[in-house]
Amino acid sequence: RFSGTFVGNAESTSPPAAATSPPAVAAATLPAVPTIPVVPTIVGVPNTVAEGVLNPNEVKPPASGTRKARVLYDYEAADSTELALLADEMITVYSLPGMDPDWLIGERGNQKGKVPVTYLELLS
């Protein structure tokens, strides 16, 4: 049986509380200079194209460099930036600086959008 009073060693064997806290290393590993995102721009082309987001209504055809193309296969547009195509129709196409070479801007009447080059037979 133990009494309500405990007599123990006066010297503590546990480490002081300050020694158990983790060292402040995380702040030292962060970069000292903040980074600023850089968005490339192309002179004469709206920023929407340079950022990878194409709004076909803002794109103007070049003064020269437009070509006619015959559509080889039906193509269903994946989003509003693309132009749906029907096989054997004729459209006007052109490219823009900085644009993915696998795509062109296609126009049919007042409709514009990106079209895949592999679906086209480029004429004249």
ABEGO torsion letter per residue (X at the ends): XBBABBBBBABBABBBAAAABBBBAAAAABBABBBBBBBBBBBGBBAAAAAGBBBAAABBBBABGBBBBBBABBBBBABAABBBBBBGBBBBBBBBBGBBAABBBBBBEABBEBBBAAABBBBX
